[in-house]
Structure formats: structure tokens, C-alpha cells
Amino acid sequence: MQAQWLGRRRRVVVDGFQLRYVLTSLLGLFVHVALASAFIVGPLVYLVNRDAPSGTPAWAATSLLALHEHFWPGLGLLFLLEAARVVFMSHRIAGPLYRFRVVLERLARGDLTQRVRIRDRDYLWDEARALETAIAALRDRVDATKAAAVDVVRQVATLRGESLDERVASGLDASLARLGETLEVLVTDRTGRTAPASVDAAARVPVVPVPGSGPAAATRDERGMSLVEMLVTSALLGTLLALALPHYWGAVEKARVTRAIGEIHALDRAIQMFRNERGHLPATLAEVASPPPIDPWGHPYEYLRIDTSGTAPSPSGPGKGGGGRNVTGQARKDRNLVPINSDFDLYSAGRDGKSASPLTAKVSQDDVVRANSGGFIGLARDY
């Protein structure tokens, strides 16, 4: 995965190690987030789903809605920040590893002039210095071997160029002794151990296998968590989410209904107090609550003042003063088209934000209504 930036080719995620590391880390982070969310939200969902909206504890509904409105956005932001941190931190490791691999590949081709260069802000500086030291030691060893080989060639050439009498006169034994010492340098490593004298001898050196090593193990270690394993894990998580989300959204909807019922109760009390103090019903909800209240679905509460004659009561009589107006045609009605209130209607249009005068209308089924002049407050379909 690569990106173009300022005209230079830069790797955002190094293929292989970092890509697997990032995907595995994000998958693990998602699992942890899901478990934490289940422990935090699960009890509230259970309490809300256990009872009908009218019997749900108000604190449970309020807490669930508060978490729904603020917890998930914050959790999503936290997940994005953590994902960015995983990519950023892993890049500081994957970058040096990528450079180590390039250096080792060139060393395998016999290029001993390589230098290990990593950025100042990268990690694995100690490993880079250790690899640099190993390359320098290998380069010194090769240079010493080359020098010894040149010395052997010269000594052999000298011996070949001398006659028998010259060899005896110059001391053949001493020349052969120097040649033997030089050859010993060639077949002895820096630790003082003598290398095998032939390919057959090297083949006879026993090799103790390391448990979990070999080509197959290297493939497994290199592969890490495979794409198939990630897909299977993601499918299991998706199945669990598909089972849990309907219960969650149902609980959120019930919590909103519970909150609307509580707010309509509070508005009903405020309207009754207003009428007791002033002798007439308020013309609008703004007279008892400022600013006008909004239901849990983001719609304003609907309020209509009525009486049995179809005229709003006022101190000066029907239709006079107090903002009286005829609202009989707009009053909420039951299945028999009988008004459900004799004083005023107060309701929420529900999730769809739509409503009709009869409670039996399809768009009215999710309304939260006040009926029986305050004797019932709940869903229209439950009335």
C-alpha cells in the first residue's frame, strides 16, 4: 500500500509484517471495544427491554440515551486515534525492518559495502548498530582472508620459481612452515575454532534441529495471522453484532419513548399549574416552557387547547381573549373518532415526525400521546 506525497514515493504501510500487524491490532482493538461496550451498555439495554416503556426506570432510559448520543461518537474518535497510533508506531518498527531486509539481501549477493541507515525517529537503533558491527566484522574477516590468500599465492610462486638447490639453501622447511601458518589462518575463524577441512567434513558436522524451525515453521511465522483467519473472526463478530444491534436499537427506541412520556408528564403538570394560577390554558407551550421543548427525536411537542364545546377556555369566555381558537377538527381522536381529551392535546409525533388526527392512522402509531385528560400517557398504539 503506497501513497504519493510531495512527488516522492513513500510507503504508508510496508507490505508483510506491518500490514499484518496493523490489521491484527485493529481487529483486537475492535474486540476490546465491543466487549467494553457490552459491559457498559448491556445492563441498561436489559433494563429498558425488560419492561414496557411506561414501566422503564427513567434513570435507565436517560442513561442509555446519554450514552447513545455521546459515548459512541467519542468511542469512534478514540478508535480512529488508536488506529492512527498503531500505524504510526508500527511504521517506526517496520521501516527499519524493511531496510534490514534490503541490506541482508545485498549481503547475500556478496556486497559487503552496505551500510545500515535508519531515520532518527525510527526504533531498533540498537539492532541497527549490532547489524552494522556484524557487517564490519565480516568485512574485516573477508579482507584478512583475501590478504592471507594473496600471501599464499606469493609463497607458492616463490617456491615454484626456485630450483631444488635454492630451496635447500633457503630452507625449504622454513618456507613450508610459513605456508602452513598462512593456510591455518585461512581455515580458522575469529573465535579460534578450526573450520572443516573439506566439503565432506563440513557435511559430517551434526546439525541439531531447533523445535519449531525449518521452512514450514518459517512460513508460519512469516505468515502470522492469515487473511482467512481474519475473515473468519470478522464474520463471527459481524454475526454477533447482527444479533445484538436489533436489541440495542429497540432499547434506544424504548428509552426515547420513556423519556417522551416523562417530559409530557412534566409539561402536563406545568400546564395544569398555569391554568390554576391564571384561570385559562396557555395558548402555546412557550408560555410554560421557554424555549419550546423538543422531543427525543428532535421534533417539537404538539399542543392544542380544546374544551367540550370545541373552543379554548379563556377568562373572557370562549373565543374572547386568551388566544382562544376552534380546534375541534384537529383534536386527536380514538378509533371511534371521539376526542381523547376534553381540555387539551399534548403529544409527540414520534420517530417519523408525522401524525394524523385519528390514533388509528398508520403515521400515528408511534406517537406518544396524552389521553383521557391526563389519565393515560403513552404510545398511541397502546391506547
Buried (B, 14 or more C-beta within 10 A) or exposed (E): EEEEEEEEEEBEBBEBBBBBBBBBBBBEBBEEBBEEBBEEBBEBBEBBBEEEBBEBBEEBBBBBBEBBEEBEEEBEEEBEEBBEEBBEBBBBBBBBBBBBEEBEEEBEEEEBEBEBEBEEEBBBEEBBEEBBEEBEEEEEEEEEEEEBBEBBEEBEEBBEEBEEEEBEEEEBEEBEEBBEEBBEBBEEEEEEEEEEEEEEEEEEEEEEEEEEEEEEEEEEEEEBBEEEEBEEBEEEBEEEEEEBEEBBEEBBBBBBBBBBBBBBBEBBEBBBEBBEEEEBBBBEBEBBBEEEBEBBBEBBBBBBBBBEEBBBBBEEEBEEEBEBBEBEEEBBBBEEEEBBBEBBBBBBBBBBBBBBBBBBBEBBBBBBBBBEEBEBBBBBEBB
